[in-house]
Amino acid sequence: MDFVDSLKLKYPGARAWAFGDSPEMANELADLVVKGVKTASCCSLASFNADDSASLPGSYHIILNCQDAPVCVIRMVSLRLMRFSEVTEAFARREGEGDLSLDYWREEHKAFFTREGVYADDMELVAEEFVVVEVL
């Protein structure tokens, strides 16, 4: 049994995944989570609906780095729908990225969702907030 499997025994129903769409982003965002800077994330509603193991409030998630090694376990505390254009400065700050500004958030997330092929200013997002329950 590997380490991820043992964590799944400790946190039943947990799934293991990495943030972002590149190895660099996976490491950078995982580090921000471990440091307590990043306490929120989001995804397109389309990708959320396509994921059979999507987040639910109270669910546990094992966050991986780019080598698929677990770095921490988080627990989802809230999920809500919002449009890209409705993201607030406060939510952007909780995402913990860059200079924590809404302008930075919009620029980087527009690029991310464009790479996914789903960007639109009025696209629906699933905004997730979480807490770290264990640093590994």
C-alpha positions as CSV (number, residue, x, y, z in Angstrom):
1,M,0.0,0.0,0.0
2,D,1.4,3.4,-0.9
3,F,1.1,6.6,1.0
4,V,-1.9,7.9,-0.9
5,D,-3.8,4.7,-0.3
6,S,-3.0,4.9,3.4
7,L,-4.3,8.5,3.4
8,K,-7.5,7.3,1.7
9,L,-8.0,4.9,4.6
10,K,-7.6,7.7,7.0
11,Y,-9.9,10.0,5.0
12,P,-12.6,7.8,3.5
13,G,-13.8,9.0,0.1
14,A,-10.9,11.4,-0.4
15,R,-9.6,11.8,-3.9
16,A,-6.0,12.8,-4.8
17,W,-5.3,15.5,-7.3
18,A,-3.1,18.5,-8.1
19,F,-4.0,22.1,-8.7
20,G,-3.4,23.8,-12.1
21,D,-2.5,22.5,-15.5
22,S,1.3,22.4,-15.3
23,P,3.9,20.8,-13.0
24,E,5.1,24.3,-12.0
25,M,1.5,25.4,-11.1
26,A,0.9,22.2,-9.2
27,N,3.9,22.8,-6.9
28,E,3.3,26.6,-6.6
29,L,-0.4,26.2,-5.6
30,A,0.2,23.3,-3.3
31,D,2.8,25.3,-1.5
32,L,0.4,28.2,-1.1
33,V,-2.2,25.9,0.4
34,V,0.3,24.4,2.9
35,K,1.3,28.0,3.9
36,G,-2.3,28.9,4.5
37,V,-2.3,31.6,1.8
38,K,-4.6,29.7,-0.6
39,T,-7.9,28.8,1.0
40,A,-10.1,28.8,-2.1
41,S,-10.2,27.7,-5.7
42,C,-12.6,27.5,-8.6
43,C,-13.4,25.5,-11.7
44,S,-15.8,25.8,-14.6
45,L,-19.2,24.5,-13.9
46,A,-18.8,22.3,-17.0
47,S,-15.7,20.6,-15.6
48,F,-17.3,20.2,-12.2
49,N,-20.3,18.5,-13.8
50,A,-18.1,16.2,-15.9
51,D,-16.2,15.0,-12.8
52,D,-17.8,12.0,-11.2
53,S,-15.9,12.6,-8.0
54,A,-16.5,16.4,-7.7
55,S,-16.2,18.2,-4.4
56,L,-19.0,18.3,-1.9
57,P,-19.0,20.3,1.3
58,G,-17.3,18.3,4.0
59,S,-15.3,16.2,1.5
60,Y,-11.6,15.5,1.9
61,H,-9.0,15.9,-0.8
62,I,-5.4,14.9,-0.9
63,I,-3.4,17.6,-2.6
64,L,-0.4,16.4,-4.7
65,N,2.7,18.1,-6.0
66,C,3.9,17.6,-9.6
67,Q,5.6,14.3,-8.6
68,D,2.2,13.0,-7.5
69,A,3.4,13.1,-3.9
70,P,0.9,14.1,-1.3
71,V,1.6,17.5,0.4
72,C,-1.5,18.1,2.5
73,V,-5.2,17.1,3.0
74,I,-7.9,19.7,2.7
75,R,-11.6,19.7,3.6
76,M,-14.1,21.6,1.5
77,V,-16.2,23.9,3.7
78,S,-18.3,25.6,1.0
79,L,-19.2,25.5,-2.7
80,R,-21.2,28.1,-4.5
81,L,-21.9,29.2,-8.1
82,M,-20.8,32.5,-9.5
83,R,-20.1,34.0,-12.8
84,F,-16.5,34.8,-13.8
85,S,-17.5,38.4,-14.1
86,E,-18.9,38.4,-10.5
87,V,-15.7,37.2,-8.7
88,T,-14.9,39.6,-5.9
89,E,-11.7,41.0,-4.7
90,A,-12.2,39.0,-1.4
91,F,-12.5,35.7,-3.3
92,A,-9.5,36.5,-5.4
93,R,-7.5,37.2,-2.2
94,R,-8.6,33.8,-0.8
95,E,-7.3,32.1,-4.0
96,G,-3.9,33.3,-2.7
97,E,-2.2,33.8,-6.1
98,G,0.1,36.4,-7.4
99,D,-0.4,39.8,-5.8
100,L,-3.8,38.7,-4.4
101,S,-5.6,41.3,-6.5
102,L,-8.7,40.9,-8.5
103,D,-6.9,42.1,-11.7
104,Y,-4.3,39.4,-11.3
105,W,-6.9,36.8,-10.6
106,R,-8.9,37.8,-13.8
107,E,-5.8,37.8,-16.0
108,E,-4.5,34.4,-14.8
109,H,-7.9,32.7,-14.7
110,K,-8.9,34.0,-18.1
111,A,-5.7,32.4,-19.5
112,F,-6.3,29.2,-17.6
113,F,-9.9,28.8,-18.8
114,T,-8.9,29.8,-22.3
115,R,-6.4,27.0,-22.3
116,E,-9.3,24.7,-21.2
117,G,-11.4,26.0,-24.1
118,V,-14.2,27.2,-21.9
119,Y,-13.5,30.9,-21.1
120,A,-16.4,33.4,-21.3
121,D,-16.9,36.5,-19.1
122,D,-20.3,35.2,-18.1
123,M,-19.2,31.6,-17.6
124,E,-20.4,29.9,-14.4
125,L,-17.8,28.8,-11.9
126,V,-17.9,26.6,-8.9
127,A,-16.2,28.6,-6.1
128,E,-14.7,26.3,-3.5
129,E,-13.4,27.2,-0.1
130,F,-11.4,24.8,2.1
131,V,-9.3,24.4,5.2
132,V,-6.1,22.4,5.6
133,V,-6.6,19.5,8.0
134,E,-3.2,17.9,7.7
135,V,0.2,18.9,6.3
136,L,2.2,15.9,5.2
